[in-house]
Amino acid sequence: MKIGIIDYGSGNLHSVHHSVAYAAAKKTDMQVETLSDTQSLQACDYIIVPGVGHFADCWAGLSAIDGMVEALREAVLEKGKPFLGICVGMQLLANEGHEGGNITPGLGWISGKVRHFADCSNGGNMGGLKIPHMGWNNLQIKAASHPVAAALPAEVQMYFVHSYMFDEIDTKQVLAVADYGVSVPALIGRDNIVGTQFHPEKSQHAGQAMLNAFLSWRP
């Protein structure tokens, strides 16, 4: 089986590739490839979109690869290949991103909007908490029956770095949350799609457990 990590100019690609390759090495006949063309994507069995930085920049980078957005839709939505979005790669699943007063369209695979912490609608009080949300935070598992969430211990911490979060999401599609003044959707998913606001590649053993579960997943 081939795991494709999409290179669209976003940072942190090396760390993601290293962590995914480490998890894949424990499987039978799994190979990891970093790719930036649709032909290579078609041969992949698992697809990962990482992301660091601004929603609009990441969307522009992904859209700049000829035919990539359409090829991803075909592979994930039509063919049902397992998909993982990491950080902004997760946020791109939303209908739109709100950043700097601008609205940028996203993939629209999971309904919601990406907003700055201060603008989110789910209430709470930042209480002097610093933005960006940066560092280790506990996860609260909300969907223990999901194969990816089920692989995580009840008491688990993951590493976060973000100023924007997924808002107005269907609670049925929230697999785990983190508390940072507001309830942050930390692991989301539907059908063959999952996304993490945290960085599994920076989350040591817990992150590797999550990647291992994703690569074992047969939705």
N, C-alpha and C positions, 0 to 999 in steps of 0.2 A: 504494500500500500504506500501511496505517496502523500506526503503532507506538504501543502503549498503555503508559504508565508509571502504575502503580497508586499513587494517593495514599491512604494509610490512616493518615496522621498521623505517619509516621516522618520524621526529618530528612533533610537533604541532597537534597531533591527538586529544588531549583532547579539545583544543580550537575549532577545526573544528566540532567535535561532539556536543559540547555545542551550537554553533551557528546554526548548522543544526537542532538540536532538538528544539531550540527556534522557528525557522521558521516553522518546521513541526507541532508544537503544535497549530498553527493557522489554520491548515488544518483539514480535516475530515478523520479520520482513517488512519493516517500516523505514522509509527514507524521507528525509526532510530536504526541501528545496526552496530557496528564495527566488522568487520569480517576478517579472514585471511585464509579462505578455500574456495574451489570452490563449494562445496555443498551448503553452505550458500549463495554464490553469485547467484546461480541459482534461488533462491527464491526472489531476489530483483527486484523491479520495477524501481528504480533509483540507479545509481551507481556514487560514488564520489571517486576520487583518489587524496588525498592531496600530498604534497611533500615539504620538506625543505632540503637544502643542495646541494650536487653535483649530477649532472645528472647520472654519472656512478654508484654512490653508490645507488641511487634510483632505477635505472634499475636493478642492481644486486639484490637488496632487493625484487623487484617485481618478478623477474625471479626465485628467490630462492623458492618461494611458488609453490609447485608442481602443474603444470597444470593451474596456474592462468592467464598467458598471453593468452593462448589458450581459456580459459573460458571467459575472458574479450572480446576477439574478437568475440566469438560466441554470447555473450549477447548483445554487442553493435552494431557490424557490421551486424550480421545475424538477430537477434531478434529485433533490433532497440530500445533498452532501452535507455532512456535519460542518458547521461554521462556528468559529470563535472570533469575537471582536474584543480587543484589549484596549482599555482606557478610551482614547478618542475613537479607536476602532469600534468600540462598543457604542459610543455616542452617535456614530454615523448611522446606526440602525434606526435612529429616530426620524420623525417626519421632518424636523427642522432644527437648526441650531441658532440660538440668539446670542450674538456676540458683538460688543461694541456698537449697539444700536442697529445692527444689521441682522437680517434673517437669511440663513443659507439653507437650501433644501438638503435633506439627507436621503438615505435609502428608503425609509418608510416601511421597513420590515417589522418593526415593533413600534406601535403608536405611542407618541410622546414628543416632548420638546426638551431640548437641552438648554438650560438656563444657568446663570450665575447663582451661586448660593443665596445671595441677597434677594434674588427675584423669585425664588421658588415658592410654590403655592401650598406646600404641605405643612406649613406652619413651623413652629419651633422658635428657638431663640439662640442666636450665635453666641451670646453671652461673652463677648470678648475673644472668642476662638479665632485664630488666625486663618486667613485665606491667602494662599491655597491650603487646602486640607492636605497635609503632608506628614507622612509617618505611618506607624503601625496602628491598626484599629481592629477591634473585635468584629466578627461577623455574627449576625443572628440569622440562622438558617430558617427560612420560611417555607421551603418546599423540600422536606427531607426525603420525599419519594423520588425526586428527580435524580437520575443516575449520576450527574456531575455533582450536585449539591450533597448527595448522600455519601460521597467519598470523603467529605470534609468532617473533621472532628466537631463535636458540639461546641467546644471552646477552641476557637481558632482565630488567629490574627493574620491579616494581610496588609501589604504595604500600598499606600495610596499617595498620589500626587495629582491634585486637580483643583480647579476653581469653579468648574461648571459641572452640573449633574443632570441626570435624566429625570425629567419632571412630567407629571400628568400621564403616568404609565399605568396600565391595568394591573392591579395588585396581583392578579393571577399569574402575571408574567414576571413577578419579582421573586426570585429564588432565595435571595439573601440580602440583608441590609446591614449598613453600618450607621452608628449614631454619631453625628457630628453637628450638634445643634438642631439639625433636621435629620429625618430618616433618609439616608442615602441608598438608593438602589445600587447594590454592590455586585450582585450576580443576577442577571436577568436571562430570560429565554422563552422560547416557544418552539414547538415542533423540533426541527433539527438545528436550531439556532441558539447559541448562548453568547453572552457578553459579560465581561468583567470590568468594573470601574477600577478595581485594584490592579496592580501589576503582578501577575503570578511569577514572572521572571525575576522579580525582586523580593519575592516572599518566601524564599528558602524552602524548607521542607513542605510547608503548607501549600506553597505555590506549585511545587512539583507534584504533590498529591492531586491537586486540581487538574494539572495538565495530563497526568496519567489517566485520570478519570475521563477526561475529554477524549483521549486517544483510544480508550476502551469502549467508548459510547457507540452504540449501533442504533441510532434513532429510526 
